[in-house]
Amino acid sequence: MPSNWLALFILDFVNNYQLLLRDDAQKAARRFDHTVSVYAADRDAETQVTQIRAVLNEPENRRPSAILVSPVRESSLIGVLSDAVAKGIPWIFLNSWCEAISSVRREHPQVPVFSVSADQSEIGRTQGKILNQILHPGDELVYIQGPHGTSSVNRRLSAMQQELAGLLGVRWSNYNSDWSVQGGYAVMTSWLQTFASGKIPNFVVCAQNDDMALGARKAVIDCKNASSARSPRIVGCDGLSSFGQRLVTEGQFIATVFVPPVSGRAIEELFAALRGGPPPLAEINIEVECYPRLESLASRRDTVHLDRRSNNLRTTANNRR
């Protein structure tokens, strides 16, 4: 190997999950006597390409042992992916998939090129199962997804749509955002502003990460027209114990999906191959979990229905008096 450091390219230094990728990578790299240099693109695809190209242009003895990338947009990276592998530098996509992986692996079978990702389709299915528990006929679903055209966004959306295929009487509003709190706030504000004062329907917000979900919640609280929706039903994703799970525990979210960090696993797979093991699979998927468990959501829903029925019975009895 030409050096003892790894280059990790992430979206930004703000998103909680991106910081978890950084921490997980640094912890794993130490086990293999490596350090990690981290580059944040501020969610800009061109910036990320420029950062990677600068690393590739280093003298051979100063290049990293491997490149790990949480892409802003996979399609922007095909050129630098090819350049890196041509120079013998392994490349790992984190939480994403790019069709170019297959062709690059065929052209350079000696260089590890692969993807390690939380199971994106399972994330979508899990959010769909949550929504099946909490949506009612007449509700509107405000679905906030990440940037248009990225693999994780498409796989989550497709799987969730399949899970909700039999759901009737619910209207959808889909928005693309940028994984940030500010982005979630902006698109939710846009949706709320389409309604006159006091005319906002019952709704559920489902976001593809907890940051956008929190931004959406803030927008509802700040909206003067949403006085009847001060406790919106919010579903998130990422589920860090200090963030998404905490927001569920505090009652700010109904549920989230726990997405484990994948950078440590990627580094383990990398060094297993570099030290003589078989090449990693092209795509490695990691299991995700609902938080809280789906069973507890069903139990909570049944309790709410019983409470409502009891209240209705008491109201009817009082009216008869």
N, C-alpha and C positions, 0 to 999 in steps of 0.2 A: 504494500500500500504506500502511496506517495507521501502521506502525512498522517498526523494523528488528530485531525479535527473534522467535524461534520458541519455542513452549511444547512441551516434550517431557515426556510422562507415562509413567513406567515402573513396573514392579512393585515394585522395591526397589533399594537401594544395595549389596546383598550378592551377588546372582546375577551371575556373571561375564559372561554374555551380555547382560544388561541394561546392565551397565557398558560393554560394547562398543558397544551401541546409542547410549549417551550420547556416547562418544568419537567415533564415526563421524559422528554428527549435528553435533557441534561443529566437526569438521574440515571437513565439507561446507559448513556455514553460513558459515564465514569466507570461502569463495570467492565468496559472494554478499553480503558486507558485512553479515552478520547475526550476532547472538549467540544462544545457546540457554539458556533457563532450564529447569532439570530438576526435576521433581516426582516423588517416590517414594511409592507408596501403601502400602508394607509389605504387599503382597499382599491388600489389603482393598478390595473393589469399592466400598463406600460412601465410603471415604476418597478413592478416585480420582474419583468423581463430584463430591464436595465440592470437591476441588482444581480441577477443570476449571470448575465453576460460579463459583468465586471469580475465575478469570481472565476469564471471560465478563462478569462484573459490573464489570470495570474500565471507566473512562471510555473512550469510543471511541478517543481519541488515545493510549491506553496499552495497547490490546489487541494481541495478537501478530499477526504476518503470517499465521501458520497454527498449527494444533494437530496434533501427532503423538502417537499413543497406542499403547502396547503394553498392551492391555487386561488387567485382571484377569478381567473377564467382559464379553463384548461386549454381551449383552442389557441390562446395566445402563446402557449409554451411549447408548441410542437417544434419550432425551429431550434430553441435553446436545448430542448430535450435531445434532439438529434446531435447537436454539437457536443453536448456533454458526454453522451455515450460514445461518440466517435473518438473522444479523447480518453476513453476507458474509465469514466467516472460513473459509478452506479447512481441510479435515480429512483426515488420513491415518491409516489403521489400519496398524500394523506387525505383521507375522507373524500376521495374523488376518483373518477375513472376517466381515462382518455383512450379512445380507440387506437391511437398511435402506439400504445404500449405493445400491442400484439405484433405489429410490423417491426418495431425496433428490436424486440426480443428475437425475432427471426433473423434479423440482419446482424445482430451482435449477441449471440447466445452466451458468450463468455462474460458479459457485463450484466450484473443484476439490475433489472428494471421491473418494477412491480408497483402495486397499489395495496395499501393497508387502510381499511375504512371501517367505521361503524356501518352496520348493515343498513344502508339507506332505505331500501324497500321496507325493511322491518320497522324503521322509524315511521314511515308513512302509514303502514298497517296499524301500528300501535296508536298513533294519533287518531286514525280512523275509528278504532275500537273505543277510544275515550269519547270521541264525538258521538258515537252511537249511543253511549250511555247518557249524554247530557243534552243533546239536541231534541227539540220538540217541534211538531208541526207548527208552521207559522214563524219559526225562528229564522233569522238571517245569519249565515256563516260568513264571517270576514276572515279570509285566509291570506296570511302575509307570508310570502315565500322570499327566498334569497334572489340573487341576481339572475336575470333571464338567461337560459341556455346552459347553465352549469349542470353537471351530471347529478350532483346531490339533490338539487332542486327538482329536477325532472323525475328522478326515481321516487323521491318522497311524495310528490304530488300524484304521480301515477298510481302508486300503491294505495294512497289514501282514497283516491277516487274509486278504486276497485272495492275497497272496504265499505264505502258509503253508497255503493251502487243501488242498494235497495231502499235507501232512505228517501221518504216522500215528504213533500210539503215544506222543504227547506230551500231557501234561495241562497246562492253563492255570490260572493264578491271577492275576486282574486286580485291581489296586488303584488308587484315585485318590489323588493327593497334591497338594502345593502348589508344586512346582518347587524345593524347598529341600533341602539336605543333611539337615536335621533331619527333614523329611517323608519322605525316602527311608529314613532310619534307622528311623523309627517303623513304617512299613508292612512293612518287611522283618523287623523284630523280631516284629511280629504274626504274619507267616507262619511264622517259625521256631518260635514258641511253640506252634504247632498240632501239633508232632511231639514224641514222647517222646525221651529221651536216646538217641543213637545210631541213631535211626530216620529221620533226615532223608534224603530221596532225593537222587539226583544232580539237579542243577538248573542252570538258566541264568537270569540276571537281565537283563532288557532294560528300560531306563528311557528316558523321552521327553526327559530332559536329563541332562547329566553330573553336575549337583549331586545329583539324586536317586539316580543310579547310585553315586556315591561314598558317599552315606549308607547305601545298601544294603550296599555292601562293608564299611563300618565295622561294621554290625550283625552281619554274618556273622563277622567277626573277633572281635567281642566276645561272641558267643554260645557258651556253654559246651557246648551240645548239638551244635555244628557243628565239632567237632575234625577231622572227616574232610573238611571243606570249607574249609580255610584259604585256598585259592587259588580262589575262586569264579570262574566264567565270567561276565563282566560286559560288557554292550553299552550304550553311552551315546549321547548326541546333544548337539550344539553344536560340539564339536571345536575349541575354541580352542587355538592352538599352545601357550599357557602353561598350559593346564589339561587339557582332554580328550585332546588329542594327546600331551601329556606323560605322562598316566596310561597310555595305550596303550604308549608307548615304555618306560615303567618296568615293564610287565607287570601293572599293576593292572587294566586293562581289556583285553579281547580286541580290541575295535574301538569306534569311535564314528562319528558322521556329522558332517562339517564343515558348519555352517550359517553362511554369510557374513552380516555385518551388513547390514541393509537400510535403515537410516535415512538414510545418505548418498545412496543411490539415490532414496529418496523425496523428499529435498530437491531433487535435480537435476530430477526430474520436475515438482515443484511450480513451480520458478522458470522452467522451460522454458514452462510453461503461462501463468504470470503475465506473462511477457515477450512474449506474443503467439503462442506456439505452440499446437498443437492440444491439446485436453484429454487428460489421461492416460487410459489404459485403466482400467476400473473395478477390475480385478485384475491386478497385475503379479507374476509369479512368478520367483524367482531360483533358479538351479540349486544343488544340494547335491552333496557328494562323500563317498564312504566313506573312512574312514581306519583302517587302511591300505587299500590297494586290494583289491577283492574277490579279484583273482587271487592276491595274496599270501596271503590267508586260505586259499584252496583249496590252494595249495602247502604251507602249514603243516599243514593237515589231512591231506594225503596223506603228509607226512613222519611225522606222529604215528602214522598207521595202519601205515606201514612199520615204524616202531620197535616198535610193539606186536606186530606179526606176528613180527618178529625175536626179540623177547623171548619170545613164546609158543613159537617153534620151539626156542629155547635151553632153555626150561623142559622141553619135551617130551623133548628129547634127554637132558637130565640125569636125568629120571625113568626113561628106558629104561636108563641105566647102573645 
